[in-house]
Amino acid sequence: MKRFLVEKLPTPQNQTELSRKESDHARNVLRLREGSQIEAIDGKGSACIAVLTYKKGQAFLTWSEGQSTARASSELETLPIVLEAAVLKGSAYEWLVEKATELGTAQLAPVLSERTIVRVKDPSASNFLDRLHRIADQSLKQCGRLTRLEIAAPLPLEEALANPSDPQGKIRIWCDESQSQSGEAPTLYEYLSQLSSVPKEIRLLVGPEGGWSPSEASLIPKLSILPLQRVSLGPIVMRAETASLAGLSLVAGFFRSKLERI
């Protein structure tokens, strides 16, 4: 069944109008006919089955008694994970947004580093966040989760380390590529296995291609407002987007294994 993102779900009293983009997609790309059943999602954790209708070329979703079944996302769909990933060049960051959505990440917090090549604040990149939101929403509709990936405005490393404003019960895990060979820090798997309680939130910090500069690396343990744990992802040197994906997979598995038992 096709899924469409809407501002508000239809109700027995009110139809919901699809955005122009979603309407064009339904009519001209998917070629859905009048009366087709679809799943409407609001991106806030709820969904329902609705019936597609057209008026003057615009698509609407109509509540149909006996056919529309509301459902809400479970706590295992969207997990309390914030990926603090340095902005990457090319399509690598867009790919990462897609995969972070699929893995149940709650928020992406882009970080600007000394080695960031993408200039996300100049006029040529003014649509940076809009583009990431579009990719996240496409992934949302495909993967089955109901809550949108939140994407924060990019921040320099120093400012990112001062987040969040409410640190209670939250931790930051630094996936440090310099530890891949030294073995001084525990692996992420080892660290998660030894946690005696489930954190309220885990923020996963991953650097750019080539790693943080020496000055940036020295700032991380000094400026992090959260309890900080430096970890390794193993002996293989990974690309930055691969490191983020590997770390997210382990942290998502940790949360799901713990939350399923509660």
C-alpha positions as CSV (number, residue, x, y, z in Angstrom):
1,M,0.0,0.0,0.0
2,K,1.3,3.4,-1.0
3,R,2.1,5.9,1.8
4,F,1.7,9.7,1.8
5,L,2.9,12.3,4.3
6,V,0.3,14.8,5.4
7,E,0.0,17.7,7.8
8,K,-3.1,16.3,9.4
9,L,-4.8,12.9,9.1
10,P,-8.3,12.8,7.7
11,T,-11.2,12.5,10.1
12,P,-14.8,11.5,9.8
13,Q,-15.6,15.2,9.7
14,N,-12.8,16.5,7.4
15,Q,-10.9,15.6,4.3
16,T,-7.1,16.1,4.1
17,E,-5.6,17.8,1.1
18,L,-2.3,16.4,-0.2
19,S,0.5,18.9,-0.9
20,R,1.0,19.7,-4.5
21,K,4.1,17.6,-4.7
22,E,2.4,14.5,-3.1
23,S,-0.7,15.1,-5.3
24,D,1.4,15.1,-8.5
25,H,3.2,12.0,-7.3
26,A,-0.1,10.2,-6.7
27,R,-1.7,11.2,-10.0
28,N,1.1,11.4,-12.5
29,V,3.8,9.1,-11.2
30,L,1.9,6.3,-9.3
31,R,-1.2,6.8,-11.5
32,L,-3.5,6.0,-8.6
33,R,-7.1,6.1,-9.4
34,E,-10.0,7.7,-7.6
35,G,-11.0,5.4,-4.7
36,S,-7.6,3.9,-4.2
37,Q,-6.8,3.1,-0.6
38,I,-3.5,4.5,0.8
39,E,-1.8,4.9,4.1
40,A,-1.6,8.5,5.4
41,I,1.1,9.3,7.9
42,D,1.5,12.6,9.8
43,G,5.2,12.3,10.6
44,K,4.4,12.7,14.3
45,G,3.7,9.0,15.1
46,S,0.2,8.3,13.7
47,A,-1.2,6.9,10.5
48,C,-4.5,5.7,9.0
49,I,-5.9,4.1,5.9
50,A,-7.7,6.6,3.7
51,V,-9.4,6.8,0.3
52,L,-7.9,8.9,-2.5
53,T,-10.2,11.3,-4.3
54,Y,-9.5,14.1,-6.9
55,K,-11.0,17.5,-7.3
56,K,-9.9,19.7,-10.2
57,G,-6.6,17.7,-10.4
58,Q,-5.8,18.1,-6.7
59,A,-5.7,15.0,-4.5
60,F,-7.6,14.6,-1.2
61,L,-7.8,11.9,1.4
62,T,-11.2,10.9,2.7
63,W,-12.1,9.1,5.9
64,S,-14.0,5.9,5.1
65,E,-15.9,4.3,8.0
66,G,-14.9,0.7,8.4
67,Q,-11.8,1.1,6.3
68,S,-9.7,3.6,8.1
69,T,-7.7,2.2,11.0
70,A,-5.6,4.5,13.1
71,R,-2.3,3.3,14.5
72,A,0.5,4.8,16.5
73,S,4.2,4.2,16.3
74,S,5.8,2.1,19.0
75,E,8.8,3.2,21.1
76,L,10.9,0.7,19.1
77,E,10.3,2.5,15.8
78,T,12.0,5.8,16.6
79,L,14.8,5.5,19.1
80,P,16.4,8.1,21.5
81,I,19.5,8.4,19.3
82,V,21.0,11.7,18.0
83,L,23.6,11.3,15.3
84,E,26.2,14.2,15.6
85,A,27.8,13.6,12.2
86,A,30.3,15.9,10.5
87,V,28.9,17.2,7.2
88,L,30.3,15.2,4.3
89,K,30.8,16.2,0.6
90,G,28.8,14.9,-2.4
91,S,26.0,12.4,-1.9
92,A,27.5,10.7,1.1
93,Y,25.6,12.8,3.6
94,E,22.3,12.3,1.7
95,W,22.9,8.6,1.8
96,L,23.5,8.8,5.5
97,V,20.2,10.7,6.1
98,E,18.4,7.9,4.3
99,K,20.0,5.2,6.4
100,A,19.7,7.0,9.7
101,T,15.9,7.3,9.0
102,E,15.7,3.5,8.3
103,L,17.6,2.7,11.5
104,G,15.2,4.6,13.7
105,T,17.4,7.6,14.6
106,A,15.4,10.4,16.3
107,Q,17.6,13.3,15.2
108,L,20.5,14.2,12.9
109,A,22.6,17.0,14.2
110,P,25.0,18.1,11.4
111,V,28.4,19.3,12.7
112,L,30.7,21.7,10.9
113,S,34.4,20.8,11.2
114,E,37.7,22.4,10.1
115,R,37.7,19.8,7.3
116,T,34.1,20.4,6.1
117,I,34.2,21.2,2.4
118,V,30.4,21.7,2.0
119,R,29.6,25.4,2.7
120,V,26.1,25.0,4.0
121,K,25.6,28.6,4.9
122,D,26.4,30.4,1.6
123,P,23.8,31.3,-1.0
124,S,24.6,28.3,-3.2
125,A,23.8,25.9,-0.4
126,S,20.7,27.6,1.0
127,N,18.6,24.6,0.3
128,F,20.9,22.2,2.3
129,L,18.4,21.4,5.1
130,D,15.4,21.4,2.7
131,R,17.2,18.7,0.6
132,L,18.0,16.6,3.6
133,H,14.4,16.8,4.8
134,R,13.1,15.7,1.5
135,I,15.4,12.7,1.5
136,A,14.4,11.8,5.1
137,D,10.7,12.1,4.2
138,Q,11.1,9.8,1.2
139,S,12.9,7.2,3.4
140,L,10.2,7.6,6.0
141,K,7.5,6.6,3.6
142,Q,9.5,3.7,2.3
143,C,10.7,2.1,5.6
144,G,7.5,2.1,7.6
145,R,8.3,4.3,10.5
146,L,5.8,7.0,11.5
147,T,7.9,9.7,13.1
148,R,10.0,12.0,10.9
149,L,13.7,12.3,11.4
150,E,14.4,15.6,13.0
151,I,17.2,17.5,11.3
152,A,18.9,20.3,13.3
153,A,20.7,23.3,11.8
154,P,24.4,22.7,11.3
155,L,26.6,23.8,14.1
156,P,30.4,24.2,14.6
157,L,31.9,21.5,16.8
158,E,32.3,23.8,19.8
159,E,28.6,24.6,19.8
160,A,27.5,21.1,19.1
161,L,29.4,19.9,22.2
162,A,27.3,22.3,24.3
163,N,24.1,20.4,23.4
164,P,21.6,19.4,24.7
165,S,20.4,22.1,27.1
166,D,19.0,19.3,29.3
167,P,21.8,16.8,29.9
168,Q,20.0,14.7,32.5
169,G,20.3,11.0,31.8
170,K,22.0,11.5,28.4
171,I,25.5,10.4,27.2
172,R,27.7,11.2,24.3
173,I,29.7,8.5,22.6
174,W,32.7,9.6,20.5
175,C,33.5,7.1,17.7
176,D,37.2,8.0,17.5
177,E,39.0,6.7,14.4
178,S,42.4,7.2,16.1
179,Q,41.5,4.3,18.4
180,S,41.1,1.8,15.5
181,Q,44.7,0.6,15.8
182,S,45.7,1.6,19.3
183,G,43.2,-0.5,21.2
184,E,43.3,1.9,24.1
185,A,39.5,2.6,24.1
186,P,36.8,-0.1,24.3
187,T,34.9,-1.0,21.2
188,L,31.4,0.5,20.9
189,Y,30.0,-3.0,21.3
190,E,32.0,-3.6,24.5
191,Y,31.0,-0.3,26.0
192,L,27.3,-0.8,25.3
193,S,27.4,-4.4,26.7
194,Q,28.7,-3.0,30.0
195,L,26.1,-0.3,30.5
196,S,24.1,-1.1,33.7
197,S,21.2,1.1,32.8
198,V,19.5,2.4,29.7
199,P,20.4,6.1,29.0
200,K,17.6,8.5,28.3
201,E,19.4,9.5,25.1
202,I,22.7,8.6,23.3
203,R,24.4,11.1,21.1
204,L,26.8,9.5,18.7
205,L,29.6,11.8,17.5
206,V,31.3,10.9,14.2
207,G,34.0,13.0,12.5
208,P,34.6,14.0,8.9
209,E,36.7,12.2,6.2
210,G,40.2,12.3,7.6
211,G,39.0,12.7,11.1
212,W,38.9,15.7,13.4
213,S,41.9,18.0,13.4
214,P,44.3,17.7,16.4
215,S,42.9,20.9,17.9
216,E,39.3,19.7,17.5
217,A,40.1,16.3,19.0
218,S,41.5,18.0,22.0
219,L,38.4,20.1,22.4
220,I,35.9,17.2,22.5
221,P,36.7,15.9,26.0
222,K,37.0,19.4,27.4
223,L,33.8,20.9,26.0
224,S,31.3,18.1,26.0
225,I,28.5,19.1,28.3
226,L,27.5,15.4,28.5
227,P,29.4,12.5,30.0
228,L,31.7,11.4,27.2
229,Q,32.9,7.9,26.3
230,R,35.5,7.5,23.6
231,V,35.2,4.2,21.7
232,S,36.6,2.4,18.7
233,L,34.6,0.8,15.9
234,G,37.2,-1.9,15.4
235,P,40.5,-2.4,13.6
236,I,39.3,-1.5,10.1
237,V,39.5,2.2,9.1
238,M,36.1,3.1,7.7
239,R,34.8,5.9,5.6
240,A,33.0,8.5,7.7
241,E,29.5,7.5,6.4
242,T,30.3,3.8,7.0
243,A,31.4,4.6,10.6
244,S,28.1,6.5,11.3
245,L,26.1,3.5,9.9
246,A,28.1,1.0,11.9
247,G,27.7,3.0,15.1
248,L,24.0,3.6,14.6
249,S,23.4,-0.1,14.0
250,L,25.0,-1.1,17.3
251,V,23.3,1.7,19.3
252,A,19.9,0.9,17.7
253,G,20.4,-2.8,18.5
254,F,21.2,-1.9,22.1
255,F,18.1,0.2,22.6
256,R,15.8,-2.3,20.9
257,S,17.1,-5.2,23.0
258,K,16.7,-3.3,26.2
259,L,13.3,-1.7,25.5
260,E,11.8,-5.0,24.4
261,R,12.4,-6.3,27.9
262,I,10.7,-3.4,29.7
